[in-house]
């Protein structure tokens, strides 16, 4: 039986084939050639000693099994996130399952100078180009979809298009091949999205904030990777409270990506400010 990510892989190939009928890859490449530098993603999130964890907030109207907002107004959400202290914005552009679009990414770019992460189930270079044209600074690359040689290739293409590659692992057995390519940015998803069944249900494993800490303790190669200068470590999913932020301070995690919790908060600005305040206060104790 396949997984949810396998299903999305096939869906993305079909979607890209349809979009290429309207806009060729050459057209997108030509557009990218005219663009200036994108806002720096990694450098604005790296945590120096004594600094708090940076927050990446995600624009996402829904997810399998839950609805965050009835009507998404990207400009308002991005404004709230920026006011709340987010250092970067993640924009989920999958439409079928997450209610996003490339237009959502473009709208976000028009109202903020913060770096934007294009988050989708990227399986082709065409998708990288689409995100870059619409204002992305970085692109999410799921390790699940790529073996080591392929991973090196997609990272190289990402850089050539003026983007930064955020390589994500959600299963611990993906970690060795990811570390083998020595990415500049590694995101560990505390929710095992690669294990979600083909037909996701509300009861699938929601994960735990303790996952990244457990991986850190069990994997000396991960600790060695982080000792290199400029390597950015991001924790994704399961950040729902100040206590979760505190748990991330036990390891040299640079940033936390906050998705559903930030979107569904009654007051997004206050929610993010409370997390930032906790991170700062914890460092002074």
Secondary structure as UniProt FT lines:
FT   HELIX           4..22
FT   HELIX           25..33
FT   HELIX           42..45
FT   TURN            49..50
FT   STRAND          54..59
FT   STRAND          62..63
FT   TURN            64..65
FT   STRAND          66..67
FT   HELIX           74..84
FT   STRAND          88..92
FT   TURN            96..98
FT   HELIX           102..111
FT   STRAND          115..119
FT   HELIX           125..133
FT   TURN            134..135
FT   STRAND          138..142
FT   HELIX           143..145
FT   HELIX           148..160
FT   TURN            161..162
FT   STRAND          164..169
FT   HELIX           172..174
FT   HELIX           175..180
FT   TURN            181..182
FT   STRAND          185..189
FT   HELIX           193..195
FT   TURN            202..203
FT   HELIX           210..218
FT   HELIX           220..227
FT   TURN            229..230
FT   STRAND          232..236
FT   HELIX           242..248
FT   TURN            249..252
FT   STRAND          255..258
FT   HELIX           260..264
FT   HELIX           268..284
//
